């Protein structure tokens, strides 16, 4: 090509090389200009969508507290300066009111020291099982003489091997995650095992070994001489508005709902006064932030999809002014702000009810008098307008939300429970009426058994103590059963009750549903004294049964789930026995304005949402422009080759003519018949 181009103009004297370049450029320019304009427009749209996504995300961040019910349950506390109590936290929804607290005593934890040895890692040579139970001791002087089992805490069985050291035993106890803190401490030249129970009078320890080699670790009414009790267990005692209450720990979180505080010391006679009040300022500010953020978003979207003025007061068209997708998106957002909130069917149902107006220019404004009145007089309705809310018309039914709540349709649903959930249980035979006329000593008999709870069979459990009443046996049975390693591993447990009218023990699974069941096997002969035999027939629990908007729900234990394809899917109903007797009722679900806007923006910004789809479409168009440029280059190259070939042919013709002209010069003079001029 270079040789061809270099030969252009050689014969005609015309700069045909420059002429070809000019003609090629003239052919390329309009087509390339159109591609440039299309590319600039599409790239500007991509940038504009980036601006739009950023503005939506920023607005969504402001919506987050508005959609959260805790914002409308904010509380404040005015607590005096004191070293008696340390306030730790105040939860949203804490019980409001004025309170007076007087600390009478602080809780303490029982501490036991045992098992001296000169080397904390040396084998002790002791073996067998240590049974540890929680409960309350009574004392004669400093000697423990009576123990009441805490049936709310499972017993522990620690297997001790001859190779175990003090350190090994401490690790085994700590691994149970029972709340007992085990450590090895050195006193003079001896190491000792120190056990610290959880604080509280009912959390003291009774320790019994099943082998004489373990006697040095025993702390029970018959054997405690080898163990030193350095601190007894006690409860915290305090008066709240004059009412005395007791707690097992010094960290109190259930006396005043939502207010967590720590007792530091007793100060009888010193009364602390404080109040917990609703803090509406938090919600009010969240609403004001929402209005401000919406107006900022609206201004951004207006500049992107409409017309605005620049610094020179010239009209500027937004990069998305002709983009139908962007305009439809903004229209959905504006419509939602201006209409009734789905699911809110009474009270304040739209922004206008709380004094928030839409101005002619599309922005929001607050009518202060109306807004202040709504906050001060109808705060609960304001909360329902903005935040997610569920409600139930049945006192035995609680409505919760699951991970699929984003797809749930807001509104009312008709519910009917046709079968309450129940727990599996087995009831024993009546005990002998005179059984506890004297203390029942079970150590000499065969009071052993295995119990299956929800399909898991326990190891052999044995009663080996002396009991003064059926209630002592009941507490012991519950503690031992729930302390069984196999049952604990699968979180299966029972509640043991005793009916004094019928003289029967009942063993009730703590789970609801068709998998809930209790049975006995390998029962020792003497357990018949307590009414327990292999022949006992238990009752299997039942799953809840009910309908939601006429469609059968899925019952699992006490939980009723809506049908997968129903509008209510995403809600879950927790049912307590008694719900069926209430008859048909309604539940309600609303996301509130904050939740609905958040959900809408989530859809906009999703990886498969409208913005992502539009961006993909623009990217495809940009790829198409690149293809068009490559096609244009190909066509122009062909065009240039054609022009070059044409001009080269012309040069060859001209060169040939020039050569012919040169050969004709003087031809007449050389002809033989032509006379010479004299």
Beta strands, then each sheet from edge to edge (+ up, - down):
strand 1: 75-78
strand 2: 85-90
strand 3: 97-105
strand 4: 111-117
strand 5: 128-140
strand 6: 143-149
strand 7: 156-160
strand 8: 181-187
strand 9: 190-196
strand 10: 204-209
strand 11: 228-231
strand 12: 236-240
strand 13: 243-247
strand 14: 251-252
strand 15: 259-263
strand 16: 272-278
strand 17: 307-309
strand 18: 315-317
strand 19: 356-358
strand 20: 364-366
strand 21: 389-392
strand 22: 397-401
strand 23: 411-419
strand 24: 423-427
strand 25: 440-441
strand 26: 448-453
strand 27: 456-457
strand 28: 461-462
strand 29: 466-467
strand 30: 494-499
strand 31: 504-512
strand 32: 518-521
strand 33: 545-548
strand 34: 551-552
strand 35: 554-556
strand 36: 559-561
strand 37: 571-575
strand 38: 585-590
sheet 1: 1+ 16- 3+ 12- 13+
sheet 2: 2+ 15- 14+
sheet 3: 8+ 9- 4+ 11-
sheet 4: 6+ 5- 7+
sheet 5: 6+ 5- 10+
sheet 6: 17+ 18-
sheet 7: 19+ 20-
sheet 8: 21+ 38- 23+ 33- 34+
sheet 9: 22+ 37- 36+ 35-
sheet 10: 24+ 31- 30+
sheet 11: 25+ 29-
sheet 12: 27+ 26- 28+
sheet 13: 27+ 26- 32+
end
